[in-house]
Amino acid sequence: MPHSIAIASDHAAVELKSILLGWLEEQGHSVKDLGPYSTDSVDYPDFGYKLAETVAEGNVDFGVALCGSGIGISIAVNRNPACRCALVSDNLSARLSREHNDANVIAMGARLIGVDTAKDCLAAFLATPFSGDRHQRRVDKLSQPSAAKENA
């Protein structure tokens, strides 16, 4: 099923972003490129926040966040309480991020993951539904930390 997807990176992941953008479009998805558009140095939080805002506003179904390690941009995205960004490096972590955590943004590190593995992670992420059930209670607490504190 085709999805609407926003994708953003920092300068270290522009090449991977371009490859994944084209691949996603070939798969029939609608992709919004939030930048950057060159390898000139940029700050990953700026693009992480822009991606998070786009996802949180409901303008897209999912987000793809890329930087050199994937760590910095995933932290930036997760500052928005409407986003659940999972840093993944393999098919299983990508699948479980959707199945158990209802992640709506996937993050990957361009310096740590190859193109084929990135495509495999993205395919698993997009194909896996949230299983709900016992996981829903936990996912609800991700956006409401005070609820989690009450039960700890």
Stockholm file with secondary structure:
# STOCKHOLM 1.0

chainA/1-152         MPHSIAIASDHAAVELKSILLGWLEEQGHSVKDLGPYSTDSVDYPDFGYKLAETVAEGNVDFGVALCGSGIGISIAVNRNPACRCALVSDNLSARLSREHNDANVIAMGARLIGVDTAKDCLAAFLATPFSGDRHQRRVDKLSQPSAAKENA
#=GR chainA/1-152 SS CCCEEEEEECGGGHHHHHHHHHHHHHTTCEEEECSCCSSSCCCHHHHHHHHHHHHHTTSSSEEEEEESSSHHHHHHHTTSTTCCEEECSSHHHHHHHHHTTCCSEEEEETTTSCHHHHHHHHHHHHHCCCCCTHHHHHHHHHHCHHHHHHHC
#=GC SS_cons         CCCEEEEEECGGGHHHHHHHHHHHHHTTCEEEECSCCSSSCCCHHHHHHHHHHHHHTTSSSEEEEEESSSHHHHHHHTTSTTCCEEECSSHHHHHHHHHTTCCSEEEEETTTSCHHHHHHHHHHHHHCCCCCTHHHHHHHHHHCHHHHHHHC
//
